[in-house]
Structures are given as structure tokens and as C-alpha cells.
């Protein structure tokens, strides 16, 4: 594989990997794990189990405002 040596070294340090091969393997594990988590969240959202915290909330009218 041909890759950016600086990125590989930075990833190796962050991951605490001993070798470049271990670095790539750990990075791939991370990407696969995050992908699985997002897929699970997408499925939960499809089932209606999540509320979008960024969606515009309807204004609540108080009795005194009428």
C-alpha cells in the first residue's frame, strides 16, 4: 500500500500500535465499528425510536398568552 507516512505515524501514535500493520488493522476495526454503530442508529431512527434534537420544535402556547 502507498499511503501518507505522516498520517500513518500520527495514527500509530494515537492508537498506540506497535507496527504499521497493527495501525492499519486497528484503524480498519475502528471504521467498521463506527459504520456498524451508524447503521444501528439509522435503523432505530427508521423505527421511530429517535427524536431529532435539531428539528424545529413547535411553539407551545401558554394559557396566559391567549
CHARMM-style PDB file with segment names, atoms N, HN, CA, C and O in Angstrom:
ATOM      1  N   UNK     1       0.837  -1.185   0.000  1.00  0.00      PROA
ATOM      2  CA  UNK     1       0.000   0.000   0.000  1.00  0.00      PROA
ATOM      3  C   UNK     1       0.877   1.241   0.000  1.00  0.00      PROA
ATOM      4  O   UNK     1       1.943   1.280   0.614  1.00  0.00      PROA
ATOM      5  N   UNK     2       0.400   2.238  -0.699  1.00  0.00      PROA
ATOM      6  HN  UNK     2      -0.466   2.206  -1.198  1.00  0.00      PROA
ATOM      7  CA  UNK     2       1.084   3.523  -0.715  1.00  0.00      PROA
ATOM      8  C   UNK     2       0.213   4.499   0.058  1.00  0.00      PROA
ATOM      9  O   UNK     2      -0.935   4.741  -0.315  1.00  0.00      PROA
ATOM     10  N   UNK     3       0.758   5.064   1.139  1.00  0.00      PROA
ATOM     11  HN  UNK     3       1.690   4.868   1.442  1.00  0.00      PROA
ATOM     12  CA  UNK     3      -0.031   5.982   1.950  1.00  0.00      PROA
ATOM     13  C   UNK     3       0.844   7.085   2.518  1.00  0.00      PROA
ATOM     14  O   UNK     3       2.072   7.002   2.491  1.00  0.00      PROA
ATOM     15  N   UNK     4       0.202   8.104   3.026  1.00  0.00      PROA
ATOM     16  HN  UNK     4      -0.795   8.172   3.049  1.00  0.00      PROA
ATOM     17  CA  UNK     4       0.875   9.250   3.618  1.00  0.00      PROA
ATOM     18  C   UNK     4       1.576   8.806   4.905  1.00  0.00      PROA
ATOM     19  O   UNK     4       0.921   8.402   5.866  1.00  0.00      PROA
ATOM     20  N   UNK     5       2.898   8.881   4.918  1.00  0.00      PROA
ATOM     21  HN  UNK     5       3.430   9.209   4.138  1.00  0.00      PROA
ATOM     22  CA  UNK     5       3.686   8.416   6.061  1.00  0.00      PROA
ATOM     23  C   UNK     5       3.395   9.224   7.325  1.00  0.00      PROA
ATOM     24  O   UNK     5       3.409   8.674   8.426  1.00  0.00      PROA
ATOM     25  N   UNK     6       3.134  10.518   7.177  1.00  0.00      PROA
ATOM     26  HN  UNK     6       3.123  10.965   6.282  1.00  0.00      PROA
ATOM     27  CA  UNK     6       2.824  11.351   8.350  1.00  0.00      PROA
ATOM     28  C   UNK     6       1.495  10.950   8.980  1.00  0.00      PROA
ATOM     29  O   UNK     6       1.372  10.889  10.203  1.00  0.00      PROA
ATOM     30  N   UNK     7       0.498  10.678   8.132  1.00  0.00      PROA
ATOM     31  HN  UNK     7       0.597  10.728   7.138  1.00  0.00      PROA
ATOM     32  CA  UNK     7      -0.800  10.243   8.650  1.00  0.00      PROA
ATOM     33  C   UNK     7      -0.677   8.893   9.347  1.00  0.00      PROA
ATOM     34  O   UNK     7      -1.261   8.673  10.408  1.00  0.00      PROA
ATOM     35  N   UNK     8       0.086   7.999   8.741  1.00  0.00      PROA
ATOM     36  HN  UNK     8       0.560   8.178   7.879  1.00  0.00      PROA
ATOM     37  CA  UNK     8       0.271   6.678   9.324  1.00  0.00      PROA
ATOM     38  C   UNK     8       0.965   6.779  10.671  1.00  0.00      PROA
ATOM     39  O   UNK     8       0.566   6.114  11.627  1.00  0.00      PROA
ATOM     40  N   UNK     9       1.991   7.599  10.754  1.00  0.00      PROA
ATOM     41  HN  UNK     9       2.315   8.140   9.978  1.00  0.00      PROA
ATOM     42  CA  UNK     9       2.712   7.779  12.022  1.00  0.00      PROA
ATOM     43  C   UNK     9       1.813   8.398  13.084  1.00  0.00      PROA
ATOM     44  O   UNK     9       1.855   7.997  14.247  1.00  0.00      PROA
ATOM     45  N   UNK    10       0.991   9.386  12.683  1.00  0.00      PROA
ATOM     46  HN  UNK    10       0.957   9.712  11.738  1.00  0.00      PROA
ATOM     47  CA  UNK    10       0.075  10.018  13.631  1.00  0.00      PROA
ATOM     48  C   UNK    10      -0.953   9.011  14.134  1.00  0.00      PROA
ATOM     49  O   UNK    10      -1.240   8.956  15.329  1.00  0.00      PROA
ATOM     50  N   UNK    11      -1.506   8.217  13.222  1.00  0.00      PROA
ATOM     51  HN  UNK    11      -1.273   8.262  12.250  1.00  0.00      PROA
ATOM     52  CA  UNK    11      -2.477   7.196  13.605  1.00  0.00      PROA
ATOM     53  C   UNK    11      -1.838   6.153  14.521  1.00  0.00      PROA
ATOM     54  O   UNK    11      -2.453   5.700  15.486  1.00  0.00      PROA
ATOM     55  N   UNK    12      -0.612   5.783  14.211  1.00  0.00      PROA
ATOM     56  HN  UNK    12      -0.112   6.151  13.427  1.00  0.00      PROA
ATOM     57  CA  UNK    12       0.090   4.790  15.025  1.00  0.00      PROA
ATOM     58  C   UNK    12       0.262   5.299  16.450  1.00  0.00      PROA
ATOM     59  O   UNK    12       0.079   4.549  17.408  1.00  0.00      PROA
ATOM     60  N   UNK    13       0.609   6.559  16.585  1.00  0.00      PROA
ATOM     61  HN  UNK    13       0.758   7.168  15.806  1.00  0.00      PROA
ATOM     62  CA  UNK    13       0.789   7.140  17.916  1.00  0.00      PROA
ATOM     63  C   UNK    13      -0.553   7.218  18.655  1.00  0.00      PROA
ATOM     64  O   UNK    13      -0.636   6.860  19.830  1.00  0.00      PROA
ATOM     65  N   UNK    14      -1.587   7.679  17.976  1.00  0.00      PROA
ATOM     66  HN  UNK    14      -1.520   7.969  17.022  1.00  0.00      PROA
ATOM     67  CA  UNK    14      -2.905   7.802  18.599  1.00  0.00      PROA
ATOM     68  C   UNK    14      -3.433   6.450  19.053  1.00  0.00      PROA
ATOM     69  O   UNK    14      -3.983   6.322  20.147  1.00  0.00      PROA
ATOM     70  N   UNK    15      -3.261   5.444  18.205  1.00  0.00      PROA
ATOM     71  HN  UNK    15      -2.814   5.548  17.316  1.00  0.00      PROA
ATOM     72  CA  UNK    15      -3.775   4.105  18.503  1.00  0.00      PROA
ATOM     73  C   UNK    15      -2.871   3.305  19.430  1.00  0.00      PROA
ATOM     74  O   UNK    15      -3.284   2.282  19.976  1.00  0.00      PROA
ATOM     75  N   UNK    16      -1.645   3.766  19.608  1.00  0.00      PROA
ATOM     76  HN  UNK    16      -1.309   4.597  19.164  1.00  0.00      PROA
ATOM     77  CA  UNK    16      -0.703   3.030  20.452  1.00  0.00      PROA
ATOM     78  C   UNK    16      -0.277   1.716  19.820  1.00  0.00      PROA
ATOM     79  O   UNK    16       0.056   0.758  20.517  1.00  0.00      PROA
ATOM     80  N   UNK    17      -0.290   1.681  18.498  1.00  0.00      PROA
ATOM     81  HN  UNK    17      -0.560   2.459  17.931  1.00  0.00      PROA
ATOM     82  CA  UNK    17       0.073   0.459  17.781  1.00  0.00      PROA
ATOM     83  C   UNK    17       1.585   0.295  17.730  1.00  0.00      PROA
ATOM     84  O   UNK    17       2.327   1.278  17.724  1.00  0.00      PROA
ATOM     85  N   UNK    18       2.032  -0.951  17.693  1.00  0.00      PROA
ATOM     86  HN  UNK    18       1.429  -1.749  17.698  1.00  0.00      PROA
ATOM     87  CA  UNK    18       3.467  -1.237  17.669  1.00  0.00      PROA
ATOM     88  C   UNK    18       4.045  -1.239  16.267  1.00  0.00      PROA
ATOM     89  O   UNK    18       5.221  -0.936  16.065  1.00  0.00      PROA
ATOM     90  N   UNK    19       3.203  -1.586  15.297  1.00  0.00      PROA
ATOM     91  HN  UNK    19       2.248  -1.833  15.461  1.00  0.00      PROA
ATOM     92  CA  UNK    19       3.693  -1.678  13.920  1.00  0.00      PROA
ATOM     93  C   UNK    19       2.735  -0.943  12.984  1.00  0.00      PROA
ATOM     94  O   UNK    19       1.620  -0.586  13.363  1.00  0.00      PROA
ATOM     95  N   UNK    20       3.195  -0.727  11.759  1.00  0.00      PROA
ATOM     96  HN  UNK    20       4.101  -1.017  11.451  1.00  0.00      PROA
ATOM     97  CA  UNK    20       2.340  -0.097  10.760  1.00  0.00      PROA
ATOM     98  C   UNK    20       1.170  -1.012  10.406  1.00  0.00      PROA
ATOM     99  O   UNK    20       0.051  -0.544  10.195  1.00  0.00      PROA
ATOM    100  N   UNK    21       1.431  -2.312  10.342  1.00  0.00      PROA
ATOM    101  HN  UNK    21       2.340  -2.692  10.513  1.00  0.00      PROA
ATOM    102  CA  UNK    21       0.365  -3.271  10.046  1.00  0.00      PROA
ATOM    103  C   UNK    21      -0.703  -3.237  11.129  1.00  0.00      PROA
ATOM    104  O   UNK    21      -1.897  -3.231  10.829  1.00  0.00      PROA
ATOM    105  N   UNK    22      -0.275  -3.214  12.386  1.00  0.00      PROA
ATOM    106  HN  UNK    22       0.694  -3.218  12.630  1.00  0.00      PROA
ATOM    107  CA  UNK    22      -1.225  -3.134  13.501  1.00  0.00      PROA
ATOM    108  C   UNK    22      -2.007  -1.828  13.441  1.00  0.00      PROA
ATOM    109  O   UNK    22      -3.197  -1.803  13.754  1.00  0.00      PROA
ATOM    110  N   UNK    23      -1.353  -0.754  13.046  1.00  0.00      PROA
ATOM    111  HN  UNK    23      -0.386  -0.774  12.792  1.00  0.00      PROA
ATOM    112  CA  UNK    23      -2.014   0.542  12.919  1.00  0.00      PROA
ATOM    113  C   UNK    23      -3.139   0.477  11.907  1.00  0.00      PROA
ATOM    114  O   UNK    23      -4.256   0.913  12.183  1.00  0.00      PROA
ATOM    115  N   UNK    24      -2.847  -0.067  10.733  1.00  0.00      PROA
ATOM    116  HN  UNK    24      -1.939  -0.421  10.509  1.00  0.00      PROA
ATOM    117  CA  UNK    24      -3.865  -0.169   9.684  1.00  0.00      PROA
ATOM    118  C   UNK    24      -4.992  -1.084  10.145  1.00  0.00      PROA
ATOM    119  O   UNK    24      -6.161  -0.774   9.914  1.00  0.00      PROA
ATOM    120  N   UNK    25      -4.675  -2.197  10.787  1.00  0.00      PROA
ATOM    121  HN  UNK    25      -3.726  -2.448  10.975  1.00  0.00      PROA
ATOM    122  CA  UNK    25      -5.688  -3.136  11.254  1.00  0.00      PROA
ATOM    123  C   UNK    25      -6.597  -2.482  12.296  1.00  0.00      PROA
ATOM    124  O   UNK    25      -7.818  -2.629  12.229  1.00  0.00      PROA
ATOM    125  N   UNK    26      -6.015  -1.764  13.254  1.00  0.00      PROA
ATOM    126  HN  UNK    26      -5.023  -1.645  13.308  1.00  0.00      PROA
ATOM    127  CA  UNK    26      -6.813  -1.082  14.269  1.00  0.00      PROA
ATOM    128  C   UNK    26      -7.680   0.021  13.665  1.00  0.00      PROA
ATOM    129  O   UNK    26      -8.832   0.200  14.058  1.00  0.00      PROA
ATOM    130  N   UNK    27      -7.123   0.749  12.717  1.00  0.00      PROA
ATOM    131  HN  UNK    27      -6.186   0.603  12.397  1.00  0.00      PROA
ATOM    132  CA  UNK    27      -7.885   1.812  12.056  1.00  0.00      PROA
ATOM    133  C   UNK    27      -9.070   1.219  11.298  1.00  0.00      PROA
ATOM    134  O   UNK    27     -10.167   1.776  11.327  1.00  0.00      PROA
ATOM    135  N   UNK    28      -8.857   0.103  10.627  1.00  0.00      PROA
ATOM    136  HN  UNK    28      -7.966  -0.350  10.603  1.00  0.00      PROA
ATOM    137  CA  UNK    28      -9.955  -0.553   9.907  1.00  0.00      PROA
ATOM    138  C   UNK    28     -11.012  -1.075  10.882  1.00  0.00      PROA
ATOM    139  O   UNK    28     -12.209  -0.973  10.616  1.00  0.00      PROA
ATOM    140  N   UNK    29     -10.567  -1.634  12.011  1.00  0.00      PROA
ATOM    141  HN  UNK    29      -9.595  -1.718  12.227  1.00  0.00      PROA
ATOM    142  CA  UNK    29     -11.518  -2.078  13.042  1.00  0.00      PROA
ATOM    143  C   UNK    29     -12.388  -0.911  13.496  1.00  0.00      PROA
ATOM    144  O   UNK    29     -13.599  -1.057  13.665  1.00  0.00      PROA
ATOM    145  N   UNK    30     -11.767   0.240  13.692  1.00  0.00      PROA
ATOM    146  HN  UNK    30     -10.783   0.359  13.555  1.00  0.00      PROA
ATOM    147  CA  UNK    30     -12.482   1.432  14.137  1.00  0.00      PROA
ATOM    148  C   UNK    30     -13.524   1.866  13.106  1.00  0.00      PROA
ATOM    149  O   UNK    30     -14.670   2.152  13.456  1.00  0.00      PROA
ATOM    150  N   UNK    31     -13.125   1.912  11.850  1.00  0.00      PROA
ATOM    151  HN  UNK    31     -12.195   1.680  11.566  1.00  0.00      PROA
ATOM    152  CA  UNK    31     -14.042   2.337  10.783  1.00  0.00      PROA
ATOM    153  C   UNK    31     -15.226   1.370  10.678  1.00  0.00      PROA
ATOM    154  O   UNK    31     -16.370   1.807  10.546  1.00  0.00      PROA
ATOM    155  N   UNK    32     -14.965   0.084  10.733  1.00  0.00      PROA
ATOM    156  HN  UNK    32     -14.037  -0.270  10.840  1.00  0.00      PROA
ATOM    157  CA  UNK    32     -16.034  -0.914  10.652  1.00  0.00      PROA
ATOM    158  C   UNK    32     -16.972  -0.776  11.853  1.00  0.00      PROA
ATOM    159  O   UNK    32     -18.191  -0.864  11.702  1.00  0.00      PROA
ATOM    160  N   UNK    33     -16.414  -0.564  13.031  1.00  0.00      PROA
ATOM    161  HN  UNK    33     -15.424  -0.492  13.153  1.00  0.00      PROA
ATOM    162  CA  UNK    33     -17.213  -0.401  14.244  1.00  0.00      PROA
ATOM    163  C   UNK    33     -18.112   0.829  14.162  1.00  0.00      PROA
ATOM    164  O   UNK    33     -19.299   0.750  14.479  1.00  0.00      PROA
ATOM    165  N   UNK    34     -17.561   1.951  13.745  1.00  0.00      PROA
ATOM    166  HN  UNK    34     -16.597   2.015  13.488  1.00  0.00      PROA
ATOM    167  CA  UNK    34     -18.340   3.177  13.612  1.00  0.00      PROA
ATOM    168  C   UNK    34     -19.439   2.996  12.563  1.00  0.00      PROA
ATOM    169  O   UNK    34     -20.567   3.454  12.748  1.00  0.00      PROA
ATOM    170  N   UNK    35     -19.102   2.332  11.477  1.00  0.00      PROA
ATOM    171  HN  UNK    35     -18.186   1.960  11.327  1.00  0.00      PROA
ATOM    172  CA  UNK    35     -20.098   2.064  10.447  1.00  0.00      PROA
ATOM    173  C   UNK    35     -21.252   1.239  10.981  1.00  0.00      PROA
ATOM    174  O   UNK    35     -22.409   1.507  10.655  1.00  0.00      PROA
ATOM    175  N   UNK    36     -20.955   0.245  11.793  1.00  0.00      PROA
ATOM    176  HN  UNK    36     -20.016   0.028  12.058  1.00  0.00      PROA
ATOM    177  CA  UNK    36     -21.996  -0.592  12.397  1.00  0.00      PROA
ATOM    178  C   UNK    36     -22.861   0.215  13.352  1.00  0.00      PROA
ATOM    179  O   UNK    36     -24.078   0.041  13.394  1.00  0.00      PROA
ATOM    180  N   UNK    37     -22.229   1.097  14.117  1.00  0.00      PROA
ATOM    181  HN  UNK    37     -21.240   1.239  14.083  1.00  0.00      PROA
ATOM    182  CA  UNK    37     -22.972   1.936  15.064  1.00  0.00      PROA
ATOM    183  C   UNK    37     -23.920   2.877  14.316  1.00  0.00      PROA
ATOM    184  O   UNK    37     -25.074   3.037  14.714  1.00  0.00      PROA
ATOM    185  N   UNK    38     -23.442   3.497  13.240  1.00  0.00      PROA
ATOM    186  HN  UNK    38     -22.504   3.367  12.917  1.00  0.00      PROA
ATOM    187  CA  UNK    38     -24.301   4.389  12.469  1.00  0.00      PROA
ATOM    188  C   UNK    38     -25.441   3.632  11.811  1.00  0.00      PROA
ATOM    189  O   UNK    38     -26.558   4.141  11.728  1.00  0.00      PROA
ATOM    190  N   UNK    39     -25.169   2.417  11.340  1.00  0.00      PROA
ATOM    191  HN  UNK    39     -24.261   2.003  11.407  1.00  0.00      PROA
ATOM    192  CA  UNK    39     -26.224   1.602  10.731  1.00  0.00      PROA
ATOM    193  C   UNK    39     -27.297   1.266  11.767  1.00  0.00      PROA
ATOM    194  O   UNK    39     -28.489   1.288  11.459  1.00  0.00      PROA
ATOM    195  N   UNK    40     -26.877   0.959  12.983  1.00  0.00      PROA
ATOM    196  HN  UNK    40     -25.909   0.942  13.233  1.00  0.00      PROA
ATOM    197  CA  UNK    40     -27.834   0.658  14.050  1.00  0.00      PROA
ATOM    198  C   UNK    40     -28.660   1.893  14.400  1.00  0.00      PROA
ATOM    199  O   UNK    40     -29.867   1.787  14.615  1.00  0.00      PROA
ATOM    200  N   UNK    41     -28.030   3.045  14.458  1.00  0.00      PROA
ATOM    201  HN  UNK    41     -27.050   3.131  14.283  1.00  0.00      PROA
ATOM    202  CA  UNK    41     -28.755   4.285  14.746  1.00  0.00      PROA
ATOM    203  C   UNK    41     -29.722   4.631  13.618  1.00  0.00      PROA
ATOM    204  O   UNK    41     -30.835   5.091  13.874  1.00  0.00      PROA
ATOM    205  N   UNK    42     -29.306   4.414  12.375  1.00  0.00      PROA
ATOM    206  HN  UNK    42     -28.402   4.040  12.166  1.00  0.00      PROA
ATOM    207  CA  UNK    42     -30.199   4.644  11.240  1.00  0.00      PROA
ATOM    208  C   UNK    42     -31.423   3.731  11.330  1.00  0.00      PROA
ATOM    209  O   UNK    42     -32.549   4.165  11.085  1.00  0.00      PROA
ATOM    210  N   UNK    43     -31.196   2.486  11.678  1.00  0.00      PROA
ATOM    211  HN  UNK    43     -30.281   2.134  11.876  1.00  0.00      PROA
ATOM    212  CA  UNK    43     -32.306   1.525  11.809  1.00  0.00      PROA
ATOM    213  C   UNK    43     -33.239   1.962  12.930  1.00  0.00      PROA
ATOM    214  O   UNK    43     -34.458   1.910  12.765  1.00  0.00      PROA
ATOM    215  N   UNK    44     -32.704   2.386  14.050  1.00  0.00      PROA
ATOM    216  HN  UNK    44     -31.714   2.429  14.184  1.00  0.00      PROA
ATOM    217  CA  UNK    44     -33.515   2.852  15.169  1.00  0.00      PROA
ATOM    218  C   UNK    44     -34.334   4.077  14.764  1.00  0.00      PROA
ATOM    219  O   UNK    44     -35.504   4.194  15.128  1.00  0.00      PROA
ATOM    220  N   UNK    45     -33.723   4.977  14.019  1.00  0.00      PROA
ATOM    221  HN  UNK    45     -32.772   4.881  13.723  1.00  0.00      PROA
ATOM    222  CA  UNK    45     -34.435   6.173  13.543  1.00  0.00      PROA
ATOM    223  C   UNK    45     -35.574   5.772  12.607  1.00  0.00      PROA
ATOM    224  O   UNK    45     -36.656   6.355  12.671  1.00  0.00      PROA
ATOM    225  N   UNK    46     -35.344   4.790  11.745  1.00  0.00      PROA
ATOM    226  HN  UNK    46     -34.465   4.317  11.694  1.00  0.00      PROA
ATOM    227  CA  UNK    46     -36.390   4.314  10.836  1.00  0.00      PROA
ATOM    228  C   UNK    46     -37.575   3.748  11.607  1.00  0.00      PROA
ATOM    229  O   UNK    46     -38.721   3.868  11.175  1.00  0.00      PROA
ATOM    230  N   UNK    47     -37.294   3.137  12.742  1.00  0.00      PROA
ATOM    231  HN  UNK    47     -36.363   3.040  13.093  1.00  0.00      PROA
ATOM    232  CA  UNK    47     -38.356   2.548  13.558  1.00  0.00      PROA
ATOM    233  C   UNK    47     -39.062   3.590  14.421  1.00  0.00      PROA
ATOM    234  O   UNK    47     -40.040   3.282  15.103  1.00  0.00      PROA
ATOM    235  N   UNK    48     -38.561   4.823  14.387  1.00  0.00      PROA
ATOM    236  HN  UNK    48     -37.767   5.073  13.833  1.00  0.00      PROA
ATOM    237  CA  UNK    48     -39.185   5.893  15.162  1.00  0.00      PROA
ATOM    238  C   UNK    48     -38.682   5.978  16.586  1.00  0.00      PROA
ATOM    239  O   UNK    48     -39.339   6.576  17.438  1.00  0.00      PROA
ATOM    240  N   UNK    49     -37.549   5.399  16.855  1.00  0.00      PROA
ATOM    241  HN  UNK    49     -37.016   4.913  16.163  1.00  0.00      PROA
ATOM    242  CA  UNK    49     -37.029   5.386  18.218  1.00  0.00      PROA
ATOM    243  C   UNK    49     -36.103   6.532  18.567  1.00  0.00      PROA
ATOM    244  O   UNK    49     -35.529   6.553  19.656  1.00  0.00      PROA
ATOM    245  N   UNK    50     -35.947   7.478  17.669  1.00  0.00      PROA
ATOM    246  HN  UNK    50     -36.413   7.461  16.785  1.00  0.00      PROA
ATOM    247  CA  UNK    50     -35.071   8.620  17.952  1.00  0.00      PROA
ATOM    248  C   UNK    50     -35.823   9.907  17.644  1.00  0.00      PROA
ATOM    249  O   UNK    50     -36.647   9.962  16.731  1.00  0.00      PROA
ATOM    250  N   UNK    51     -35.523  10.929  18.417  1.00  0.00      PROA
ATOM    251  HN  UNK    51     -34.854  10.885  19.158  1.00  0.00      PROA
ATOM    252  CA  UNK    51     -36.082  12.249  18.174  1.00  0.00      PROA
ATOM    253  C   UNK    51     -34.947  13.132  17.683  1.00  0.00      PROA
ATOM    254  O   UNK    51     -33.864  13.133  18.268  1.00  0.00      PROA
ATOM    255  N   UNK    52     -35.185  13.879  16.619  1.00  0.00      PROA
ATOM    256  HN  UNK    52     -36.065  13.878  16.144  1.00  0.00      PROA
ATOM    257  CA  UNK    52     -34.164  14.775  16.074  1.00  0.00      PROA
ATOM    258  C   UNK    52     -34.057  16.011  16.967  1.00  0.00      PROA
ATOM    259  O   UNK    52     -34.975  16.831  16.989  1.00  0.00      PROA
ATOM    260  N   UNK    53     -32.957  16.158  17.699  1.00  0.00      PROA
ATOM    261  HN  UNK    53     -32.211  15.492  17.681  1.00  0.00      PROA
ATOM    262  CA  UNK    53     -32.836  17.306  18.606  1.00  0.00      PROA
ATOM    263  C   UNK    53     -32.672  18.621  17.862  1.00  0.00      PROA
ATOM    264  O   UNK    53     -32.789  19.688  18.466  1.00  0.00      PROA
ATOM    265  N   UNK    54     -32.404  18.566  16.568  1.00  0.00      PROA
ATOM    266  HN  UNK    54     -32.309  17.700  16.077  1.00  0.00      PROA
ATOM    267  CA  UNK    54     -32.194  19.776  15.784  1.00  0.00      PROA
ATOM    268  C   UNK    54     -33.440  20.174  14.995  1.00  0.00      PROA
ATOM    269  O   UNK    54     -33.462  21.219  14.345  1.00  0.00      PROA
ATOM    270  N   UNK    55     -34.466  19.343  15.056  1.00  0.00      PROA
ATOM    271  HN  UNK    55     -34.448  18.494  15.584  1.00  0.00      PROA
ATOM    272  CA  UNK    55     -35.703  19.665  14.344  1.00  0.00      PROA
ATOM    273  C   UNK    55     -36.367  20.861  15.017  1.00  0.00      PROA
ATOM    274  O   UNK    55     -36.267  21.044  16.231  1.00  0.00      PROA
ATOM    275  N   UNK    56     -37.035  21.656  14.222  1.00  0.00      PROA
ATOM    276  HN  UNK    56     -37.117  21.507  13.237  1.00  0.00      PROA
ATOM    277  CA  UNK    56     -37.717  22.824  14.774  1.00  0.00      PROA
ATOM    278  C   UNK    56     -38.855  22.354  15.672  1.00  0.00      PROA
ATOM    279  O   UNK    56     -39.686  21.537  15.276  1.00  0.00      PROA
ATOM    280  N   UNK    57     -38.872  22.882  16.874  1.00  0.00      PROA
ATOM    281  HN  UNK    57     -38.196  23.545  17.196  1.00  0.00      PROA
ATOM    282  CA  UNK    57     -39.900  22.485  17.831  1.00  0.00      PROA
ATOM    283  C   UNK    57     -41.110  23.408  17.697  1.00  0.00      PROA
ATOM    284  O   UNK    57     -40.959  24.616  17.516  1.00  0.00      PROA
ATOM    285  N   UNK    58     -42.302  22.837  17.785  1.00  0.00      PROA
ATOM    286  HN  UNK    58     -42.425  21.855  17.932  1.00  0.00      PROA
ATOM    287  CA  UNK    58     -43.490  23.687  17.707  1.00  0.00      PROA
ATOM    288  C   UNK    58     -43.554  24.607  18.931  1.00  0.00      PROA
ATOM    289  O   UNK    58     -43.151  24.228  20.030  1.00  0.00      PROA
ATOM    290  N   UNK    59     -44.062  25.808  18.721  1.00  0.00      PROA
ATOM    291  HN  UNK    59     -44.389  26.116  17.828  1.00  0.00      PROA
ATOM    292  CA  UNK    59     -44.191  26.749  19.825  1.00  0.00      PROA
ATOM    293  C   UNK    59     -45.327  26.301  20.726  1.00  0.00      PROA
ATOM    294  O   UNK    59     -46.402  25.920  20.265  1.00  0.00      PROA
ATOM    295  N   UNK    60     -45.063  26.355  22.007  1.00  0.00      PROA
ATOM    296  HN  UNK    60     -44.189  26.664  22.383  1.00  0.00      PROA
ATOM    297  CA  UNK    60     -46.070  25.981  22.988  1.00  0.00      PROA
ATOM    298  C   UNK    60     -46.783  27.253  23.423  1.00  0.00      PROA
ATOM    299  O   UNK    60     -46.155  28.213  23.868  1.00  0.00      PROA
ATOM    300  N   UNK    61     -48.105  27.244  23.287  1.00  0.00      PROA
ATOM    301  HN  UNK    61     -48.616  26.464  22.926  1.00  0.00      PROA
ATOM    302  CA  UNK    61     -48.878  28.409  23.715  1.00  0.00      PROA
ATOM    303  C   UNK    61     -49.276  28.217  25.155  1.00  0.00      PROA
ATOM    304  O   UNK    61     -49.838  27.186  25.526  1.00  0.00      PROA
ATOM    305  N   UNK    62     -48.990  29.188  25.944  1.00  0.00      PROA
ATOM    306  HN  UNK    62     -48.534  30.025  25.642  1.00  0.00      PROA
ATOM    307  CA  UNK    62     -49.335  29.146  27.359  1.00  0.00      PROA
ATOM    308  C   UNK    62     -50.727  29.767  27.522  1.00  0.00      PROA
ATOM    309  O   UNK    62     -51.166  30.569  26.698  1.00  0.00      PROA
ATOM    310  N   UNK    63     -51.385  29.389  28.568  1.00  0.00      PROA
ATOM    311  HN  UNK    63     -51.028  28.738  29.237  1.00  0.00      PROA
ATOM    312  CA  UNK    63     -52.733  29.883  28.832  1.00  0.00      PROA
ATOM    313  C   UNK    63     -52.745  31.410  28.916  1.00  0.00      PROA
ATOM    314  O   UNK    63     -53.676  32.048  28.425  1.00  0.00      PROA
ATOM    315  N   UNK    64     -51.729  31.995  29.530  1.00  0.00      PROA
ATOM    316  HN  UNK    64     -50.973  31.477  29.930  1.00  0.00      PROA
ATOM    317  CA  UNK    64     -51.687  33.442  29.704  1.00  0.00      PROA
ATOM    318  C   UNK    64     -51.484  34.172  28.376  1.00  0.00      PROA
ATOM    319  O   UNK    64     -51.757  35.370  28.303  1.00  0.00      PROA
ATOM    320  N   UNK    65     -51.017  33.500  27.333  1.00  0.00      PROA
ATOM    321  HN  UNK    65     -50.794  32.527  27.393  1.00  0.00      PROA
ATOM    322  CA  UNK    65     -50.756  34.131  26.054  1.00  0.00      PROA
ATOM    323  C   UNK    65     -52.005  34.244  25.192  1.00  0.00      PROA
ATOM    324  O   UNK    65     -51.973  34.940  24.177  1.00  0.00      PROA
ATOM    325  N   UNK    66     -53.065  33.613  25.541  1.00  0.00      PROA
ATOM    326  HN  UNK    66     -53.091  33.047  26.366  1.00  0.00      PROA
ATOM    327  CA  UNK    66     -54.284  33.617  24.715  1.00  0.00      PROA
ATOM    328  C   UNK    66     -54.977  34.898  24.752  1.00  0.00      PROA
ATOM    329  OT1 UNK    66     -56.015  35.058  24.110  1.00  0.00      PROA
TER     330      UNK     66
END
